[in-house]
Amino acid sequence: MNIKVFSNSYLGVEPYLVEVEVDIAKGLPIFSIVGMGDTAVMESKYRVNAALKNSDYEIKPQKITVNLSPAGIRKEGAQFDLPMAMGILIANENVIYNEEIIKNYLFIGELSLDGNVKGVRGVINSVILAKENGFKGIILPWENRNEASLIDGVDIVAVKNIKEVVEFIENGIKVHFIVKKIKNEVKNKYDFVDVKAQYMAKRAMEIAAAGGHNILLIGSPGSGKSMLAKRMVGILPEMTEKEVIESTKIHSIAGELSEKKPIIIERPVRMPHHSTTLAAMVGGGKRVVPGEISLASGGILILDEMSEFSRTVLESLRQPLEDGIVSITRAMYRVEFKSNFILVGTSNPCPCGMLYEGNCKCNSYEIEKYMKKLSGPILDRIDLVIEMKRLTEDELVNEKKEENSFEIRKRVIKARNIQFKRYGEENTNAKISQEDIKKFCKIKEEDKQFLVTALENLKISARAYDKILKISRTIADLDESENIERKHLLEAISFRRR
């Protein structure tokens, strides 16, 4: 008897439909799985056999063949355990099933040896696939119920064990659950109120947050670069529903969700060490997983001591910073991951770090070699560059109360709302197209001549010119000004002085 049960696998974050075909015939007792499965897939037969036996289902020694179609694409993961088990029970006539349920539901889940259904990665992507392909619902592990419930219009059947799955496919009975509401509350673990002085840098961080611009802080050790970088997330607005879903999809595929953290509602902050490898940063590998720059999507990627990262790793940021995606091509696959993040980089100005303090011990060759680690193309993709010195003695002992993150965040949200009305949900000023630059970043004729002179003196590239206009647009939005004025251009240029 041949039975077909629907499941899915993934290419990067993109899910695709898999037909799990089960055939039981007379012959020597053997359990064969075909269809280019990885080790986890091939080991499913041992989990499935034990799970069915320990759930009190008798499977006679027979020739069992399981085909995962399409057969020409490599399958990964243990999510095929549940559809295989259900296919075997139906083909072996252990259950009297409802044919409409088998045709209209996807099955995903890993089985433990005692018959319980364990959580798997990529569930939200599977639910989206079910919805797009016209399936009525999806049968999945209880552990993944909250993640799956992010998507409306799909019947979510969360199960704890094989018995509950059988109860549903026979009688349509399912265990109802209440979706846990998780509030997105901004936590002020790191607050701008803790950062003394450094007003130029704080202003730049506010502009970067308001327009989604990349920023680089170059300064002496102890000047507060890392403090400011860690506080950026506290002034960003809450994630939109679309950002929550996109970020959750990426973290789900990476296996970074759990029952305690079923969805991503706070903007991700990724802070990889400078020894991070290219594969860890970009993603890929034998089992295709997102890297740090994709896991930061919707949030912030902090590269502390950016000059200490390998040149190969830094150069890999070019495409993600420009296009907002990571494209990974290997012999066996080609995948794309979203990478819509704000880059916050920090760096010393020289090997000893004291260049701005007047007591630098490095010679000109060492300084030039150190700063060349940040190539021209990478610096060109960074919108704001700030130079920071250590605080003076007076600034250190000053008891003046600094502005807190809450107040800065209010201005950022107001500027973001202006951009939302202008572009829709998709864009911030940093991400707009050439067409939008021409439409929304117009400047007066006399300011154009002023800008041309500034560009000649600073030897700025065409990309940097666009960035000046975008930053000016953000500064104007913070001022609630409809037009870009000369003062906005001047401030924007001041952040491009390197």
Residue pairs with C-beta under 8 A, 6 or more apart in sequence:
1 23
1 24
1 91
1 92
1 93
2 21
2 22
2 23
2 91
3 21
3 22
3 23
3 87
3 90
3 91
3 102
4 19
4 20
4 21
4 22
4 87
4 102
5 19
5 20
5 22
5 83
5 84
5 86
5 87
5 90
5 102
5 107
6 17
6 18
6 19
6 20
6 83
6 103
6 105
6 106
6 107
6 135
7 18
7 19
7 20
7 79
7 80
7 82
7 83
7 106
7 107
7 108
8 15
8 16
8 17
8 18
8 79
8 106
8 108
8 126
8 129
9 15
9 16
9 18
9 68
9 73
9 75
9 76
9 77
9 79
9 80
10 16
10 76
10 77
10 122
10 125
10 253
10 288
11 73
11 288
11 333
11 335
12 253
12 288
12 290
12 328
12 333
12 335
12 336
12 337
13 122
13 125
13 249
13 250
13 253
13 290
13 335
13 337
13 338
14 125
14 335
15 122
15 125
15 126
15 128
15 129
16 73
16 129
17 129
17 133
18 68
18 69
18 70
18 75
18 80
19 67
19 68
19 69
20 66
20 67
20 68
20 80
20 83
20 84
20 87
20 107
21 66
21 67
21 68
21 69
21 87
22 64
22 65
22 66
22 84
22 87
22 88
22 90
22 91
23 64
23 65
23 66
23 67
23 91
24 62
24 63
24 64
24 88
24 91
24 92
25 62
25 63
25 65
26 62
26 63
27 62
27 63
28 63
29 61
29 62
29 63
30 63
30 64
31 45
31 48
31 49
31 64
31 66
32 63
32 64
32 65
32 66
33 41
33 42
33 44
33 45
33 66
33 68
33 84
34 65
34 66
34 67
34 68
34 71
35 66
35 67
35 68
35 69
35 70
35 71
35 75
36 68
36 71
36 72
36 73
36 74
36 75
37 44
37 68
37 74
37 75
37 76
37 80
38 74
38 75
38 76
38 77
38 287
40 76
40 77
40 78
41 68
41 75
41 76
41 77
41 78
41 80
44 78
44 80
44 81
44 84
45 66
45 84
47 78
47 81
47 110
47 111
47 112
47 113
48 81
48 84
48 85
48 88
48 111
49 59
50 113
51 81
51 85
51 111
51 112
51 113
51 114
51 115
51 162
52 59
52 85
52 88
52 89
52 115
52 162
53 59
54 113
54 114
54 115
55 114
55 115
55 161
55 162
55 163
57 89
57 94
57 162
58 94
59 88
59 92
59 94
60 92
62 92
64 88
66 84
66 87
68 75
68 80
74 332
74 333
76 287
76 288
77 120
77 121
77 122
78 110
78 111
78 118
78 120
79 108
79 109
79 110
79 120
79 122
79 126
80 108
81 109
81 110
81 111
82 107
82 108
82 109
82 110
82 111
82 117
82 139
82 165
83 107
83 108
85 111
85 162
86 102
86 107
86 165
86 169
89 95
89 166
90 97
90 102
90 169
95 166
95 169
95 170
96 170
97 169
97 170
98 169
98 170
98 171
98 172
101 168
101 169
101 172
102 169
104 135
104 136
104 137
105 130
105 135
105 136
105 137
105 138
105 139
105 155
105 157
106 126
106 129
106 130
106 135
106 137
106 138
106 139
107 138
107 139
107 165
108 120
108 123
108 126
108 138
108 139
108 140
108 141
109 117
109 118
109 120
109 139
109 140
109 141
109 159
110 117
110 118
110 119
110 120
110 141
111 117
111 118
111 162
112 118
115 161
115 162
115 163
116 160
116 161
117 141
117 142
117 159
117 160
117 161
117 162
117 164
117 165
118 141
118 143
119 141
119 143
119 144
119 258
119 259
120 140
120 141
120 144
121 252
121 253
121 254
121 255
121 257
122 249
122 252
122 253
123 140
123 141
123 144
123 147
123 148
123 252
124 147
124 148
124 150
124 151
124 245
124 248
124 249
124 252
124 263
125 249
125 252
125 253
126 138
126 140
126 148
127 138
127 140
127 148
127 150
127 151
127 154
127 156
128 151
128 249
130 137
130 138
130 154
131 151
131 153
131 154
135 154
136 154
136 155
137 154
137 155
137 156
137 157
138 148
138 154
138 155
138 156
138 157
139 157
139 159
139 165
139 168
140 148
140 156
140 157
140 158
140 159
141 158
141 159
141 160
142 158
142 159
142 160
142 175
142 177
143 258
143 259
144 158
144 262
145 156
145 158
145 177
145 179
145 262
146 179
146 180
146 182
146 259
146 262
146 263
147 248
147 252
147 257
147 262
147 263
148 154
148 156
148 158
149 156
149 179
150 244
150 245
150 248
150 263
151 245
157 168
157 174
158 174
158 175
158 177
159 165
159 168
159 174
159 175
160 175
164 174
164 175
167 173
167 174
168 174
180 262
182 262
182 263
182 265
183 265
184 238
184 239
184 265
184 266
186 234
186 238
186 409
187 234
187 266
188 234
188 404
188 405
188 406
189 234
190 227
190 230
190 231
190 233
190 234
190 405
191 231
191 234
191 404
191 405
192 202
192 205
192 228
192 231
192 234
192 235
192 402
192 403
192 404
192 405
192 408
193 401
193 402
193 403
193 404
193 405
194 227
194 231
194 402
195 202
195 224
195 227
195 228
195 231
195 402
196 224
196 391
196 395
196 396
196 398
196 402
197 391
197 395
197 398
198 223
198 224
198 228
198 388
198 391
200 386
200 388
201 217
201 224
201 228
201 386
201 388
202 228
202 403
202 408
204 215
204 384
204 386
204 495
205 215
205 228
205 231
205 232
205 235
206 235
206 408
206 411
206 412
206 478
207 213
207 384
207 471
207 474
207 475
207 478
207 495
208 214
208 215
208 232
208 342
208 344
208 383
208 384
209 232
209 235
209 236
209 342
209 408
209 412
210 411
210 412
210 415
210 416
210 429
210 474
210 477
210 478
211 383
211 415
211 419
211 428
211 429
211 430
211 470
211 471
211 473
211 474
211 477
212 342
212 428
212 429
212 430
212 431
213 342
213 383
213 384
213 429
213 430
213 467
213 470
213 471
213 474
214 321
214 342
214 343
214 344
214 345
214 381
214 382
214 383
214 384
214 430
215 342
215 343
215 344
215 345
215 382
215 383
215 384
215 385
215 386
216 306
216 345
216 346
216 347
216 374
216 379
216 382
216 384
216 385
216 386
217 225
217 228
217 229
217 344
217 345
217 346
217 347
217 386
217 388
218 225
218 346
218 347
218 348
218 349
218 385
218 386
218 387
218 388
218 498
219 225
219 346
219 348
219 349
219 356
219 386
219 387
219 388
219 389
219 390
220 348
220 349
220 353
220 354
220 355
220 356
220 357
220 388
220 389
220 390
221 348
221 353
221 354
222 390
223 388
223 389
223 390
223 391
224 388
224 391
225 304
225 346
225 347
225 388
226 304
226 346
229 302
229 304
229 344
229 346
230 269
230 271
230 302
231 405
232 300
232 302
232 342
232 344
233 266
233 267
233 269
233 299
233 300
234 405
234 409
235 405
235 408
235 409
235 412
236 267
236 299
236 300
236 342
236 409
236 412
237 409
237 412
237 413
237 416
239 247
239 264
239 265
239 266
239 267
239 298
240 425
242 425
243 298
244 263
244 264
244 265
244 298
246 297
246 298
246 338
246 340
247 264
247 268
247 297
247 298
247 299
248 257
248 263
248 264
250 290
250 294
250 295
250 297
250 337
250 338
251 257
251 264
251 268
251 295
253 289
253 290
254 289
254 290
254 295
255 289
256 295
257 263
257 264
264 298
267 298
267 299
267 300
268 295
268 296
268 297
268 298
268 299
268 300
268 341
269 296
269 299
269 300
269 302
270 292
270 293
270 295
270 296
270 299
270 300
270 301
270 302
270 341
271 302
271 304
272 280
272 281
272 292
272 301
272 303
274 303
274 304
274 305
274 306
274 308
274 309
276 292
276 309
276 313
277 313
278 310
278 312
278 313
278 316
279 285
279 291
280 291
280 292
281 291
281 292
281 293
281 313
281 316
282 291
282 293
282 316
282 326
282 328
283 289
283 290
283 291
283 293
283 294
283 326
283 328
283 337
284 291
284 328
284 330
284 335
288 328
288 333
288 335
290 326
290 337
291 326
291 337
292 301
293 301
293 316
293 317
293 320
293 326
293 339
293 341
294 326
294 337
294 338
294 339
296 339
296 341
297 337
297 338
297 339
297 340
297 341
298 340
298 341
299 341
299 342
300 341
300 342
300 343
300 344
301 341
301 342
301 343
301 344
302 344
302 345
302 346
303 309
303 343
303 344
303 345
303 346
304 346
305 346
305 347
305 348
306 314
306 345
306 346
306 347
306 374
307 347
307 348
307 370
307 371
307 373
307 374
308 373
309 373
311 373
311 375
314 373
314 374
314 375
314 378
315 375
315 377
315 378
317 343
317 378
317 381
318 377
318 378
318 381
319 325
319 326
319 327
320 326
320 339
320 341
321 343
321 378
321 381
321 382
322 381
324 338
324 339
324 340
324 431
325 336
325 337
325 338
325 339
326 336
326 337
326 338
326 339
327 334
327 335
327 336
328 334
328 335
328 336
328 337
340 431
343 382
345 382
347 374
348 355
348 370
349 355
349 356
349 367
349 370
349 371
349 387
350 360
350 362
350 366
350 367
350 370
350 371
351 362
351 366
351 367
351 370
352 360
352 361
352 362
354 360
354 361
355 362
355 367
356 387
356 388
356 389
357 389
357 390
360 367
362 370
379 385
379 498
380 461
380 463
380 464
381 463
383 430
383 467
383 470
383 471
383 495
384 471
384 495
384 496
385 495
385 496
385 497
385 498
386 495
387 497
387 498
411 478
414 478
414 480
415 474
415 477
415 478
416 428
418 477
418 480
419 427
419 428
419 429
419 477
422 440
423 432
423 436
427 436
429 470
429 471
429 473
429 474
429 477
430 470
430 474
432 440
432 470
434 466
437 466
437 469
437 470
440 473
441 469
441 470
441 472
441 473
441 484
442 483
442 484
443 451
443 469
443 472
443 484
443 489
444 486
447 484
447 485
447 486
447 489
450 486
450 489
451 465
451 468
451 489
454 460
454 493
455 465
458 493
458 496
458 497
460 468
460 496
464 496
467 496
468 489
468 492
468 493
468 496
469 484
469 492
471 491
471 492
471 495
471 496
472 484
472 488
472 489
472 491
472 492
473 484
473 488
475 488
475 491
475 492
476 482
476 483
476 484
476 485
476 488
479 488
481 488
